Amino acid sequence: MTETLHSWQDHGCLATYTRENGSFATVRIYPRGVVLVDFQCSDEPEEKVSAKHLLNKIEEKMVETLHNDISQVKRLPAIGRGASVDRYWPTADGRLVEYDIDEIVYSKDSPYQNIKILHSKQFGNILILNGDVNLAESDLAYTQAIMGSGKEDYYGKEVLILGGGDGGILNELVKLKPKMVTMVEIDQMVIDGCKKYMRKTCGDVLDNLKGDCYEILVEDCVPVLKMYAKEGRTFDYVINDLTAVPISTSPEEDSTWEFLHLILDLSMKVLKQDGKYFTQGNCVNLTEALTLFEEQLSMLYCPVKFSKEIVCVPSYMELWVFYTVWKKRLNS
């Protein structure tokens, strides 16, 4: 290998090594004692075997050279770059997770967002919107949590779903024999992709926009909520399953928090006095975001109370917080 060495008086040194076949290695030595070795090569089997052999020799040499003056040697798995199927997606708190994704099932750009459905050996098909993991076929725990974790009686009730284009909530609700479920989803292409490739989640409820006890409105939920509030229409339950980043077409969408406040206020206006509002929050590690959300609840047009539940959602690979909100009784 051809060696090139760079050295800085107060910042350690960097050595690069290149081969004629295009593979290369870098060794970065920091003054505080950290040594980073990066080796990059093609995905050819013989190259991978060669890389493994080389890294083994480097570890042996480091231990031999430094004797007992080495606290840790940690080798990270290889990262596959430029593959036809992207296996790396970030968690909500910024950690990079590698999924066992082996197939791109559906990939479209709608007028509102990028839509992908990818297949995972462990989680089944996964819906990803604008780079955020939304729901996998394994994630019934998410759907149950945002519906109240089995504690609610939906029989004969009127329910409003905001978002929910994967059909998971609607599919579970119709099994409970509500009076009527109205689902307002802005993106027809999400519905189209999920009704074909997420059937373990949605069943057949997305096949038609109307059923015996449900109706799907392909519209922006903000003007619909405003219309319902003006008409005085109310619901026993409002379930907010909108994406974390707003894609509403309404001009009020100046910021995420302003949009969230608008949705909360409008939802309270169409919620019956004894009704309940369900929504996802965020991962447990994002405590600042959860605090800001709870502050929004204290600034609504009417006083409310809330409770929260922490649930493990399989494909998220992190614990997720779900909220239940209800109107505070005037005499309490």
Summary of the structure (lengths in Angstrom):
residues: 332
radius of gyration: 25.6
end to end distance: 76.9
largest distance: 80.3
contacts: 966
relative contact order: 0.10
helix: 27%
strand: 35%
